[in-house]
Amino acid sequence: MPELAVLSLHSSPLAQPGTGDSGGMNVYVRELVSSLAQAGVGVTVYVRRWADHLPREVAVEPGFRVVHLDAGPVDLPKEHLPETVDAFTRGLVRELREHPVDVVHANYWLSGVAGHRVKHLLDLPLVSTFHTLARVKAETGDAEPDRRIDAEAEVIGCSDVLLANSVEEHSQLQRLYGAEPARIEIVPPGVEHAFFSPGHQAGARRALGLDPTAPILAFVGRIQPLKGLDVAVGALAELVAGGQPGAELVVVGGPSGPDGEREARRVRALAQALGVAHRIRWVDPQPHHLLSSWYRAADVVLVPSRSESFGLVALEAAACGTPVVAAAVGGLRTLVDHGRTGLLVERRDPSAFAEAAGRILADPGLAAAMSVAAVERARGYTWSTAAARLRRIYVDLATRSLVNCAA
């Protein structure tokens, strides 16, 4: 069975999702590695030390450990993390010489840079998952530095396997980066059905102190421009003005990234200006397994992101039986079966989201049918399935000739 090094330089599987830069990626790493360990793959996750109190090593469960590598000041903002890659790589090489592995699996472009160097220094196969791609973000108005674009292109050109979360991401890797289709494997993330499953809406609302009769929209995720919380607030205002005067919005998550605090202030000011500030409940980031209660309590979950390689929030909501109204971007196009499990919105403006949410709120029969279909659809996504596919990929890499980019 292969020994695996998973690189997650900037996002720890031990961190609270929804805080700082922790979100879907650290959930992905934690759940996937846990399933790999349970399938017999020995995995060490290498993370940049992000707090002084962290021990050097944390044994999470049998076969799954996290090692913190010293690489720059612990409190560096994300935009300065590229400066830590050299130190992180040096520490990683020392670790891997002492604790050899068969495969390196890098997550996000920063880890990809480190993984690319380690590949050539130690002659190891490199698997890369990017989670977000700079050229995709640029297409939706979120420009990224050229150094990230160049780094992604270089890592993509030399990765032995590129993991895509969806058919859409598979296409983006080819169209925007010229990736070879033969090296791209589509392995969707999963959902932990023991936590994310249908439940009693009224009971969830009682437990959370929510109005038992109000039409409730939910937004779950980090507060940053990319995630489109302003669209959700605008949709709430449209609904309140257009026939759902009792509608409320629950926002679960905290500011993230260099623009997070500014975005949070901007959205709160927008809510005041639109007259719906009193109809919004702001909830601090929650332990991941507790999010299920917030999904179950909602009538509709809004996912108005500018881009999403996959969209774990949409999958988790579906698993709980809550219809999703999502932007028709990236992996959300695959996750949301339009008209059956939820609705996709082509225009990222509040009126379009309000119209879609209003259709579901106004038709209990449609909402009930979508709930059943969403749960059925979500059952096809499990972490154990993803881990089984990846284990086969890792084993297969041991017999392949490695890609040589002459770096």
BAKE-363324 format. One line per field, with one value per residue (C-alpha): residue number from 0; chain; x, y, z. Coordinates in steps of 0.2 Angstrom, whole numbers, plus 5000, padded with zeros to 4 digits. Layout:
# residues N
seq: c(NUM_...)
mol: c(A_...)
x: c(X_...)
y: c(Y_...)
z: c(Z_...)
END
This chain:
# residues 407
seq: c(0_1_2_3_4_5_6_7_8_9_10_11_12_13_14_15_16_17_18_19_20_21_22_23_24_25_26_27_28_29_30_31_32_33_34_35_36_37_38_39_40_41_42_43_44_45_46_47_48_49_50_51_52_53_54_55_56_57_58_59_60_61_62_63_64_65_66_67_68_69_70_71_72_73_74_75_76_77_78_79_80_81_82_83_84_85_86_87_88_89_90_91_92_93_94_95_96_97_98_99_100_101_102_103_104_105_106_107_108_109_110_111_112_113_114_115_116_117_118_119_120_121_122_123_124_125_126_127_128_129_130_131_132_133_134_135_136_137_138_139_140_141_142_143_144_145_146_147_148_149_150_151_152_153_154_155_156_157_158_159_160_161_162_163_164_165_166_167_168_169_170_171_172_173_174_175_176_177_178_179_180_181_182_183_184_185_186_187_188_189_190_191_192_193_194_195_196_197_198_199_200_201_202_203_204_205_206_207_208_209_210_211_212_213_214_215_216_217_218_219_220_221_222_223_224_225_226_227_228_229_230_231_232_233_234_235_236_237_238_239_240_241_242_243_244_245_246_247_248_249_250_251_252_253_254_255_256_257_258_259_260_261_262_263_264_265_266_267_268_269_270_271_272_273_274_275_276_277_278_279_280_281_282_283_284_285_286_287_288_289_290_291_292_293_294_295_296_297_298_299_300_301_302_303_304_305_306_307_308_309_310_311_312_313_314_315_316_317_318_319_320_321_322_323_324_325_326_327_328_329_330_331_332_333_334_335_336_337_338_339_340_341_342_343_344_345_346_347_348_349_350_351_352_353_354_355_356_357_358_359_360_361_362_363_364_365_366_367_368_369_370_371_372_373_374_375_376_377_378_379_380_381_382_383_384_385_386_387_388_389_390_391_392_393_394_395_396_397_398_399_400_401_402_403_404_405_406)
mol: c(A_A_A_A_A_A_A_A_A_A_A_A_A_A_A_A_A_A_A_A_A_A_A_A_A_A_A_A_A_A_A_A_A_A_A_A_A_A_A_A_A_A_A_A_A_A_A_A_A_A_A_A_A_A_A_A_A_A_A_A_A_A_A_A_A_A_A_A_A_A_A_A_A_A_A_A_A_A_A_A_A_A_A_A_A_A_A_A_A_A_A_A_A_A_A_A_A_A_A_A_A_A_A_A_A_A_A_A_A_A_A_A_A_A_A_A_A_A_A_A_A_A_A_A_A_A_A_A_A_A_A_A_A_A_A_A_A_A_A_A_A_A_A_A_A_A_A_A_A_A_A_A_A_A_A_A_A_A_A_A_A_A_A_A_A_A_A_A_A_A_A_A_A_A_A_A_A_A_A_A_A_A_A_A_A_A_A_A_A_A_A_A_A_A_A_A_A_A_A_A_A_A_A_A_A_A_A_A_A_A_A_A_A_A_A_A_A_A_A_A_A_A_A_A_A_A_A_A_A_A_A_A_A_A_A_A_A_A_A_A_A_A_A_A_A_A_A_A_A_A_A_A_A_A_A_A_A_A_A_A_A_A_A_A_A_A_A_A_A_A_A_A_A_A_A_A_A_A_A_A_A_A_A_A_A_A_A_A_A_A_A_A_A_A_A_A_A_A_A_A_A_A_A_A_A_A_A_A_A_A_A_A_A_A_A_A_A_A_A_A_A_A_A_A_A_A_A_A_A_A_A_A_A_A_A_A_A_A_A_A_A_A_A_A_A_A_A_A_A_A_A_A_A_A_A_A_A_A_A_A_A_A_A_A_A_A_A_A_A_A_A_A_A_A_A_A_A_A_A_A_A_A_A_A_A_A_A_A_A_A_A_A_A_A_A_A_A_A_A_A_A_A_A_A_A_A_A)
x: c(5000_5007_5014_5007_5013_4999_5004_4992_5003_4990_4975_4976_4964_4964_4958_4940_4931_4924_4938_4953_4957_4950_4935_4931_4949_4953_4937_4942_4959_4953_4939_4948_4964_4953_4945_4962_4969_4954_4957_4975_4985_4997_4996_5005_4998_5012_5005_5014_5014_5000_5000_5014_5005_5004_5014_5026_5015_4997_4991_4973_4969_4978_4987_4983_4995_4998_5016_5018_5033_5041_5041_5040_5030_5015_5003_5007_4992_4988_4995_5012_5012_5022_5037_5036_5037_5056_5057_5042_5050_5067_5058_5048_5063_5071_5055_5054_5072_5069_5051_5051_5034_5029_5018_5016_4999_4999_4983_4982_4995_5007_5008_5010_5026_5033_5027_5035_5052_5051_5046_5063_5073_5067_5061_5043_5027_5016_4997_4990_4973_4971_4954_4953_4962_4969_4963_4946_4945_4951_4937_4924_4933_4944_4962_4976_4995_5005_5016_5002_4996_5014_5016_5000_5005_5022_5015_5001_5014_5024_5011_5009_4991_4979_4964_4948_4933_4921_4919_4919_4936_4943_4938_4945_4962_4963_4956_4965_4981_4984_4984_4985_4968_4976_4984_4967_4957_4940_4938_4923_4924_4911_4900_4899_4882_4882_4881_4873_4857_4838_4830_4816_4815_4804_4816_4831_4823_4818_4836_4843_4831_4824_4806_4796_4785_4797_4803_4822_4836_4854_4871_4885_4903_4917_4913_4924_4919_4921_4907_4894_4885_4880_4869_4861_4857_4850_4839_4832_4827_4819_4809_4804_4798_4790_4778_4788_4788_4793_4808_4824_4842_4854_4873_4885_4903_4916_4927_4941_4956_4963_4946_4936_4933_4930_4917_4908_4907_4901_4888_4881_4880_4871_4858_4855_4853_4840_4831_4833_4847_4834_4830_4848_4855_4874_4881_4900_4909_4902_4911_4909_4897_4885_4882_4869_4857_4858_4855_4840_4832_4833_4820_4833_4852_4859_4876_4879_4898_4907_4917_4917_4928_4915_4904_4904_4891_4879_4882_4880_4864_4857_4862_4851_4837_4837_4835_4849_4849_4866_4876_4878_4897_4910_4906_4889_4883_4886_4880_4864_4852_4842_4823_4825_4837_4837_4839_4854_4854_4864_4864_4872_4861_4849_4833_4837_4841_4826_4815_4822_4821_4803_4798_4803_4796_4779_4777_4778_4776_4790_4801_4797_4801_4817_4821_4819_4829_4843_4845_4845_4858_4869_4870_4881_4895_4905_4923_4926_4922_4934_4947_4946_4948_4963_4971_4971_4978_4993_4996_4996_5009_5022_5023_5022_5036_5036_5032_5049_5047_5066_5063)
y: c(5000_5017_5030_5047_5065_5077_5096_5109_5123_5137_5128_5115_5100_5105_5122_5128_5130_5147_5156_5165_5156_5139_5133_5119_5115_5110_5100_5092_5087_5082_5071_5063_5059_5051_5040_5036_5031_5020_5012_5007_5022_5029_5048_5063_5080_5094_5111_5128_5132_5144_5147_5147_5134_5120_5104_5098_5083_5078_5060_5063_5044_5028_5031_5050_5063_5081_5089_5107_5115_5131_5143_5162_5171_5162_5176_5180_5186_5174_5187_5185_5166_5164_5171_5155_5142_5141_5138_5126_5116_5115_5108_5096_5089_5086_5077_5066_5061_5055_5048_5042_5042_5034_5049_5068_5075_5094_5105_5123_5132_5136_5118_5114_5124_5115_5098_5102_5105_5090_5079_5083_5083_5066_5058_5057_5056_5072_5073_5090_5097_5116_5119_5136_5142_5159_5160_5155_5168_5181_5177_5181_5198_5191_5195_5185_5190_5184_5174_5163_5161_5156_5144_5135_5133_5126_5114_5108_5105_5093_5085_5066_5067_5082_5080_5089_5090_5091_5090_5108_5109_5096_5107_5123_5114_5110_5126_5138_5129_5117_5102_5085_5076_5059_5066_5073_5062_5068_5063_5072_5076_5068_5072_5064_5056_5052_5071_5078_5069_5074_5080_5088_5107_5112_5104_5112_5129_5126_5121_5136_5149_5153_5158_5142_5150_5162_5158_5156_5158_5152_5157_5146_5151_5163_5181_5187_5195_5179_5171_5184_5187_5204_5195_5185_5200_5209_5193_5194_5212_5208_5194_5205_5218_5206_5195_5186_5200_5188_5181_5180_5176_5167_5170_5157_5161_5174_5186_5178_5184_5202_5209_5199_5213_5226_5215_5211_5230_5233_5219_5225_5243_5236_5227_5243_5253_5240_5240_5221_5222_5217_5202_5194_5183_5183_5167_5164_5150_5133_5116_5108_5094_5106_5115_5101_5109_5126_5117_5108_5124_5133_5132_5137_5138_5151_5149_5165_5162_5170_5153_5136_5121_5110_5118_5108_5119_5114_5096_5097_5106_5093_5079_5087_5088_5107_5114_5125_5140_5142_5152_5142_5141_5128_5112_5119_5115_5097_5097_5105_5097_5112_5110_5094_5096_5115_5129_5136_5155_5161_5180_5184_5198_5198_5199_5183_5174_5181_5174_5157_5156_5163_5149_5136_5146_5148_5130_5117_5103_5108_5111_5093_5085_5094_5089_5070_5072_5081_5068_5055_5064_5067_5049_5046_5057_5049_5051_5033_5032_5046_5038_5021_5030_5039_5024_5015_5031_5031_5013_5015_5029_5018_5009_5024_5034_5051_5067_5076_5095_5098_5110)
z: c(5000_4995_5008_5004_5007_5006_5005_5011_5014_5018_5024_5038_5040_5059_5057_5059_5042_5039_5048_5040_5024_5030_5020_5007_5004_5022_5023_5007_5014_5031_5025_5010_5020_5034_5021_5013_5030_5033_5016_5022_5014_5026_5025_5032_5029_5028_5033_5037_5055_5057_5076_5089_5101_5087_5091_5078_5074_5077_5076_5070_5068_5063_5047_5047_5054_5052_5053_5055_5046_5051_5036_5040_5053_5059_5057_5038_5028_5013_5000_5008_5008_4992_5002_5013_4999_4999_5018_5017_5003_5012_5028_5017_5009_5025_5031_5016_5016_5034_5031_5012_5003_4986_4980_4983_4982_4982_4985_4979_4969_4983_4988_4970_4968_4983_4976_4959_4967_4978_4963_4954_4970_4976_4960_4966_4956_4959_4960_4960_4965_4962_4970_4962_4946_4943_4925_4929_4943_4930_4918_4932_4937_4951_4944_4952_4951_4936_4947_4952_4934_4929_4943_4940_4921_4926_4939_4927_4914_4925_4936_4933_4937_4938_4949_4943_4954_4940_4921_4920_4929_4917_4903_4911_4914_4895_4888_4899_4903_4889_4901_4892_4894_4897_4914_4920_4932_4938_4956_4964_4983_4994_5009_5026_5026_5044_5048_5032_5030_5030_5046_5054_5049_5063_5076_5068_5069_5087_5091_5082_5089_5071_5067_5064_5051_5041_5024_5027_5015_5020_5015_5021_5018_5020_5017_5003_4986_4977_4987_4982_4999_4992_4979_4993_5003_4987_4984_5001_4999_4982_4990_5005_4993_4981_4990_5004_5018_5032_5023_5033_5028_5039_5035_5043_5041_5044_5034_5024_5014_5012_5007_5020_5033_5020_5011_5028_5031_5014_5014_5031_5024_5009_5020_5030_5014_5007_5023_5027_5040_5054_5043_5043_5056_5057_5063_5067_5058_5065_5068_5051_5057_5065_5049_5045_5057_5048_5031_5038_5045_5028_5014_5001_5002_4991_4982_4972_4969_4955_4952_4961_4955_4964_4978_4994_5002_4988_4990_5009_5008_4995_5007_5020_5008_5006_4988_4981_4971_4964_4951_4935_4936_4937_4947_4952_4935_4938_4956_4954_4942_4936_4940_4949_4964_4964_4952_4942_4939_4923_4929_4945_4950_4965_4955_4946_4963_4971_4956_4958_4977_4976_4964_4977_4992_4983_4978_4993_4981_4970_4986_4993_4976_4975_4993_4989_4972_4980_4994_4981_4970_4985_4989_4974_4982_4996_5003_5003_4984_4981_4992_4983_4966_4972_4980_4963_4955_4968_4965_4946_4947_4954_4938_4926_4919_4927_4917_4914_4911_4913_4927)
END
